[in-house]
Amino acid sequence: MNALIYTLGVVAFIVGVAVSIGLHEFGHMYPAKKFGIKVTQFFVGFGNTVWSTKRGETEYGFKSIPLGGYVKLVGMLPPAKDADPHEVRKTNTGMFTQLISDARTAEYEHVSDEDLDRMFYRKPWWQKLIVMAGGPTVNILIAIFLFMIVFMGFGALTPSTTVQSVSDCAISDAQAGRTCNADDPITPARKAGLAPGDQFTSFNGTEVTSWEGLTKLIRANGSREASIGFERDGQAREVNVATSVLARADVNDPTKTVDVGFLGVTPTQTYVRQGPVYVASVMGDYVKGTAEAIVHLPQRMVGVTKAAFGAERDSNGPISVVGASRVAGEIVTVDDPTWPERIQRVLVLLAGLNLFLALFNFIPLLPLDGGHIAGALYEAVRRAFAKLRGRPDPGYVDVARMLPVAYAVGGLLMLMSVILIYVDIVNPVSIT
């Protein structure tokens, strides 16, 4: 049964990735068509064509390697300065010059005279900006939508005021994980006779309505005696016990420890539906974490490369789609979750993936979307400065000059993908 559920988790994740890629490319194609740009291809995947169909002037389809997608916008590269797009230079000197010339030739190979006004490069800078930002923006919207389903629909695990377990001995955070021994002091909760299922109602006369509020009261109590009100089997009860003092993580700075009051109970976690503010907070945390992951990606790839030769794999390091698919299979089987929990876990994984795709694509380097966005913004600034200074319009930004950078970045991304996929096969990350 677990094998079937594992497979369903993998398949659900792969389908979600394919849909996310398709919607990303749709985010480029839709505004492009609205602005009159000629779109000849819309494909999910790379490699050989598995299936395609043509609707109007656009061919839609799927390719054999589901690791991305693309939309063919005609006229992404402008012709060389003072050159007719139909007349390509016959000879070029230098490898990079030749690469740029060949790219321009391929760009205009199937362009007819009636298509010239529909070229991408001829559109206003703000239209280029909308078209290129459309893809990653859609990924952000997908992430928001999925997080809303998870936290506003299913709910977030929230500690309640009901006791799940009672600790036998008082152990500081630094000693967490070890078993109790005869020298360890008994927890105040055990002395008071508290048991799983007890629901706190008051602490020193203050009404208890949340676990967070109870925690603050306990931590502030130090080693003083406390009157604890609770319900057991529907009956109200009250006990008096002195809380102990223990070194625990600081609420404001988890890297530090402080001596605070300690009772010795663990709360029962329940799913509570959240509001938009909570979703926004989660999104903010994910954006911060994702941005930090992208910044440290080159450094972490060193560790991944070492893992390819037998070194220990960092469980918090980068993974490929292959590795993420394995994680999807594991998260729907580990701890024997309920079906709603399985759905939640896959949706959170897909939401995180879409957020990563969005932020990564905003990096201002070709061939990423951010490279074209940077080109459009540079064109706007350059033309604005020329107009303010009374100089002639400098014209369109020639992104073809950045093709050597695009090839280098593209090659590096391809190498990273190969390494990640290989390591995810021979030395995979596991959450079990």
Number of C-alpha atoms within 10 A of each C-alpha: 7 13 11 11 16 21 19 15 25 23 15 19 23 19 13 19 20 19 13 24 26 21 19 28 25 20 22 27 26 15 17 24 14 11 17 14 27 23 23 17 18 23 22 25 21 16 11 10 14 12 11 14 10 12 9 8 10 15 16 16 17 21 18 13 14 17 17 17 19 18 22 17 23 21 24 20 25 20 21 17 10 6 11 10 20 14 11 15 15 6 8 13 7 7 10 14 16 14 17 19 21 14 15 21 18 11 18 21 11 10 17 9 9 7 14 17 14 21 20 24 24 18 17 14 22 14 19 25 18 18 26 27 21 23 26 27 22 22 27 22 15 21 25 21 14 23 27 20 17 24 22 17 15 18 18 18 14 17 18 21 24 24 20 17 17 19 17 19 19 21 22 16 12 11 9 9 9 8 10 14 9 7 7 12 13 17 21 24 24 17 13 15 10 21 17 15 16 22 24 25 21 18 21 15 11 14 13 21 13 15 19 13 14 20 16 13 18 21 20 15 21 19 18 13 14 18 14 20 21 20 16 15 8 9 8 13 14 14 14 15 18 20 22 24 21 20 16 19 17 13 11 7 9 10 8 11 16 15 16 20 23 26 26 20 20 17 19 18 15 13 14 16 17 18 13 13 9 16 21 14 11 15 19 12 12 16 16 11 13 19 16 11 17 16 12 13 13 13 12 16 17 10 16 26 17 13 20 19 11 12 12 13 19 14 11 9 15 20 22 19 18 19 21 21 23 22 23 26 25 22 24 25 21 13 9 11 13 11 12 10 16 20 17 23 18 24 22 17 20 24 26 23 21 27 25 23 20 24 18 18 22 21 17 15 19 24 18 17 24 22 19 24 24 19 23 24 16 15 20 16 13 16 20 15 14 13 13 8 9 9 11 9 12 13 11 21 20 17 19 21 16 16 20 16 14 18 14 13 16 17 12 12 12 12 12 17 16 13 19 24 18 18 24 25 15 12 19 22 21 13 10 9
